[in-house]
């Protein structure tokens, strides 16, 4: 296997030089990141589905908000289940179980006969997506060398956006205004990538950090030697063992809410809340409602959504190029300020009797473009990095649960806000971004170029968050 050489970045042991099997690491990262693809598809497909299920099941604002938002309730449940399953059975087995759930629920959602069936199976599907939203970035962060971890974790976000893009293409392809049941094909198309994900997961190794935690040090060393050379494997294994040795107790929720870890946990909660109250899911989930209010017909709106998805995808590639250069914190500051500006411009564009659909479309694309290379990927990178090894699964599942709770609230209230006034909707989320800017500036640490063990020392030490 070919090895690629990387110098360590600032924050690592200076003067060291290790060889990594970049192709192997990329392969297993991409397989794990297919959980992100399913996350993106199942989240994004609702944009195209809404006009059809609203018509077929005669859904008013309350019931529509509930049918859409119950998916996020399932995601919250999935994040809780993940913490226990992944600690007990490992990252790999839990990922395989998650992929199986996604196959089963995808078929069931597509065959739903009424709004209650649809809501119930979307809840179950959300359990699988919630689990994947935790497991994929966690797994990638735990197998990735520090110098390329940001790029690799961001590939998970890239696959999320690829999933959203595929969902918009599927919606446009199957979205026949004359066939009210087009939504079944939109949902059902997800069975194909879910099956590929399930099969491919049997190729990846278990996380070396979980293996050490489960006292399989020899197996962990073998995995690390597949990832890098002998020197890298020895250094990583030593750091992981020392990190877990200094925390001999199994990570508990009581410990997580203790005075040492609580500040880091609150930063995680803040990041999770900020990503959603930036307004992204108000725009993406209800894009067709926004376009309709801008006098754009449904078929043109579905086509516009494809272009928005393409912008989302391309700007996520930009994030991969920037995240280990600019760092996490700078990108978050750029994102919150830029998104606030675009939301206020969207509010302005609707503040007239004659709304210009082209201007609205341009502002939506600009807003999504900024989100795509800042808050969308960087939040997940930070959440996968900031928590200590011995308690990462519980902390990340809690932070992800907060994220999904925030998503639920945004998705649930957005139909009301948009019905009341798009100006009010966009202005509220614009203000949330301004608040988020100052939160990031004051409290969020820079994690670029540091190993997970170095970050653990930094974030649990005195003044770590300053």
N, C-alpha and C positions, 0 to 999 in steps of 0.2 A: 504494500500500500504506500502511495506517495505521501511524503510528509512535506508540509509547508512551514517555513520558518517565520516566526514573529518576534519582534522585540517587545519587551514588556512596556506598558504605558506608565505614566506617572501614577503613583499610588501602589505600584507593585514593587517587588524587591528589585531595586535598581541594579543593573549590571548583569542580570540573568537573561538567558536566551534559551527558549525552548522550541522544539519542533512539534507541530500539531498535524494530525491527519485531517486536513481541512475538508477533503471530500467526504470522509466518513461522518464527521461531525455535522456537515451540512445536510447529508442524506437523512440521518436520524432526526435532525431538527425539523426538516421539511415534513417528515412523516408525522411527527408529533404535532406539527403546526397544522395538519389537516383538521385537527380539532377546531382550530380557528376558522378554517374554511366552512365547516358545518355551522359554527357560531354565526359567521357572517351571512351565510345563505338563509338559515332559519330566522335570523333577525331581519334581514333585508327583504325577504320575499313578501312580508306583510304590506310593504309599500304598494305593490301591484295588486295584492289580494283584496285590500280594503274596499275599493269601489264595487267589486263583484259580490263579496259576502254581505256588504251593506245592503245591496239590492235584493239578493236572494233571501236573506233572513230578516229583512226589514229592520235594520239596527239603527236606533236613535243614538244620540251622543253618549248617554250613560252606558248602554249595552255595548256599543262599539268600543268605547274606552276600556270596558272590562274584558271583552273578548281579546283585544289586542294586548292589554297590560297583564293578563293572567299568565302569559308566557314568562314575564319577568318574575312573577311569584314562584313559578316552577324553577326558574334559574336560581332564586334565593335558596330554595330547598336543596337543589343540586349542590350548591357550594357547601352547605352544612354536611351533607352526606359524604362529600368528597374528603373532608378532613379526617373522618374516622376510617373510611375505606383505604385511603392512600397511606395512612400511617400503619394500618394493620397488614395490608396485602401488597403494598408497593405501588409505585407510579404506573408501571407497565400494565399490570393486571387490571388496575382500575380504569386505565385508558381503554383497554379492550372491552371491558364491561360497558363503559360509556358509549363506545361506538355501536355496540349491540342495541342499546336502548334507543339510539338515534335512528337506526334502521327500522326498528319496530314501530316507533311513534310516528315516523315520517309516513309510513303506509297508512296508519290509523287516522292521522289528521286528514289525509287526502280522501278518505272514505267516509268522513263525518256526514251525518244525515241532518243535523240541525245545529243551532248556535251553541247549545249546551254540550253536545258531543264535541264540537270543534273546540270550545273553551277547555273542556276536560283533557283532550288529547294534546292541545297546545301547552297546557300545564305540565303534562308528562314529558313532552318534548323539551320544555324548558329545563326540567331536571337534568337531562342529558347535556344540554347546551351549557347550563350553569357549571356542571362538573368539568366539561371541556375547557371552559373559560379559566378555570383554576389550574387544571392539570397541564395543559399545553405549555403556557409560559413558565410554570414551575419546573417542569421536566427539562425544558431547554436551558433555563438558567442554571440548573444543577449539573448539566453535562458540558456546558460551554466554557472554554478557556476565557479568563477575564478580559483579555485584550480584544476579543471579538464577541463577547456576550451581548452587548447592546445591539449589534447588528443581527445576531441570531434570534434574540427574543423578538426583535422587530419583525423578523420574517413571519412570526405568528400573527402580528397585526396585518402584514401584507396579505396573508392568506385569508384573514377576516374580511379584508376589503375585496379580495378576489371573489370571496363568497358572495358579498353584497353585489359586486359587478355581475357575477353570473346570475344572481337572483333577478337583477333588472333586465338582463337579456332574456331570461326565461319568461319573465312577466310580459315583456314586449312580444315575444314569439307566440305565447299562448293566450295573450290578452285580447280576445275577440269581443268587442262591445256587444255583439249580437248573441253571444253564448254566455249566459250568466254563470255556468258551471266551469268556466275556464280556470277558476282558482284551484280546482282539484289537480290539474296537470302542473300548475305552478308549484304547489306543495309537494306533489309526488316525485318531481324531478330530483329532489334531494336524496332519494334512495340510492342513486348511482354513486355519488361521492361518499356517502356514508358506508356503503359496502366496500369500496376501495380502501377507505380509512381503516375499517375493521381488519381486513386481510393484511394490510401493510404493517400494522402494529406488531405483528408476530416477529418482525425482523429486528426491531429495536432492542437494545439492552436495557436492563434495569438501571435506574439512577444510582451512581456510585455513592452519593450522599445518603440515600435511603439504605443501601446495602451496609454501609458502615454503621448507621444507626441501628440496623437490625443484626449487627455483629457478624456480617459476612464480609470481613475485610479482604479476604483472598479474592472473592468475586469482584469486589470493588476495585482492587488493584488491576485485575484483568481488564475490566472496562476502561479504566484510566489509561492503560497501556495501548488500548485500541484508539483512544482519543489523541494521545501524545506519546512522546518518547519516554524512556525510563526515568530520566531526571524529572520530567513534568509529573509523571505518575507518582513518584516518591514524594515530591513536594506537596502535591495536592492531597495525597492520602494522609500525610503527616498533619497538614493544616486541618483537614476534616476531623481526624481523630482528636486532635487537641481541642478543637472547637466544641466537639460533643463531650469530651472529657471534662471541660470546664462547666458543663451543664449536665451533670450526671442524672438529674431527675428528668423523667419524661415531661415534655412541655405540656403544661396544663393551662386551661383558660384562666384560672386564678393567678397563675404566674404571668400570663399575658396582660392582665389588668393590674399588675403590680407596678410600683413606682419606677422600676428600671425600664420596663418595656412599654408601659402605657404611652409615653410621649411618641414613640415610633408608631405604635398602633393608631394613635390619633392622627398622625400625619397620613398614614395609609387610608384612614376613613375620610380625611379631608380631600385627598387626591381622588378617591373613588367618587365622592359626592360632586367634586368639581367637574370631573369628566362628563357627568351626565347633566348637571345643571348649567353646563356650557350651552345646552340647548340642542345638541346634535341629534338626539332621537326625536325631538319635536319636529325637526326639519326632515330627517330621513323617513321616519315612520309615516308622517302625514304630508309627504311631499305632494301627493296627488291632490289633496285638499288645498294646499297652498297654491298649486298651479291652477286649480279650478277657480279659486278666488281671484287669480290673476288673469282670468278669462282664457285659459289654455284648455283645450278639449282633452278627453281621457287618452286617446291614442297618441297625440302629440306629447302629452304629459308622460306617458310610459316611455316614449322615445327620449325625451329630455332626461328622464331618470337614468337611462343608459349612459348618456354623456356625463351626468353627475357621478355615476359609478366609475366611469373611466378616469375622471379627474381624481377621485378618491384613490384609485389604484396607483396612478402615476405619482401622485404626491406622497404616497406611502413609500414608494421607492426612494424618493428624495430623503425621507426620514432615515432610511437605512444608510444613506451616504453621510448624513449629518450627525447622527446620534452619538457616535464615538469620537467625533471631532468637536462639535460645538458643546456637547454635554447635554444632560437631561434638563437641568434647571433653566438654561437659556432658552431652550426650545419651548418649555412650558410658559415662560414669560412672553415670548413672541406669540404663542398661540392664544393666550388669554386676551392680550391687547388687540391682536388682529381680528379675532372672532367677535369681540365686543364692537369693534368698528363696523364689521359687516352686518351684525344684527341690528345696529342702529340705522344703517343704510336700508336694510330690508323694511324696518318700521317706517322709515321716511317714504319708501317706494309705495307703501300701501296707504299713506296718509293723503289720499286724494280720491276724487270721484272716479277718475279714469286711470285705472292701474295699468301700467305698461308691462305686459307679460315678459317681454325680452329683457327688460331691466331686472325684473324679479329673478329670472332664470340666471342671469349673469351674477347677481349677488349671491344666489344660492350656491353656484359653482365656486365662487371665490371663498365663501364661508367654509364649504366642505373641503376645499383645497388646503386652507390653513389648518383646519382640524386634522386633516389626514397626515400632515408631517409633524404635528406637535402633540396635542392632548391625546389623540386616539392611540398612537403607539407608545408614547413616552410614559403615560400613566401605567400601562401594563408592565413596562420594563422596570419602572421604579418599584411597583408593588412586588415584583418577583425578586428584587434585590435587597430591600431594606430590612427584611425580617431574619432573625438568627436561624441557623440550621435546625436546632433541636425543636423549634416551634413554628417553622415556616408554614407547614401545611395548615395548621390551625389559624395562624395569623392571616395567611393569604385567603383562606376560605371565609373568614370574618370580613375582611376588607372587600372581597368579591361580593359577599352578601349585601354589604352596605351599598356597593355599586349597583347591584340589581334592584335593591330597594329604591335607590334614587332613580333608576331607569323606570321602574314601575310608576313612581310618582309623576315623572315627566310625561310618560306615555299616557297615563290616565287623565292628567289635567289638560293636556294639549288640545284635545277636541273642544273642550269648553272655552279655553283661551282663544283659539282660532275662530270659534263661532262668535265669541264676544267681540274680538277685534284682533287681526294680525298685528296691528301696531302695539297693542298691549302685550301680546305673546312675545314678540321679538324684543321689546324694550325690557321686559322682566329678565329674560335670559341674558341680554346685554349687560345689565347691572350685575348679574351673577358672575359674569366673566371679569368685571372690574374688581369685585371682591376677591375672586380667585387669583388675580394677578398679585395682590398684596399678600395673600396667604402663601403663595409660592415664593415670593421675594423674601418673606420673613422666616419661613419655617422649613421649607423643603431643602434637604442637603443635596450636594452634587455627588453622584456615585460613579461617575465615569472612570474607567481604568482601574478599579479596585476589585480585588477578589471578594467573594462573599464573606470569607472569614475576616478580612480587613474591614469590611463594612460593618460586620457584627461588632468588632472592637470599637469602631468609631461611633456607632449609633447607640451603644449602651454605655459610653463613657460620659464624663462630665462635660456639659456644654456641647454635646454631639450635634444637637439640632440647630445650633446657632450659626 
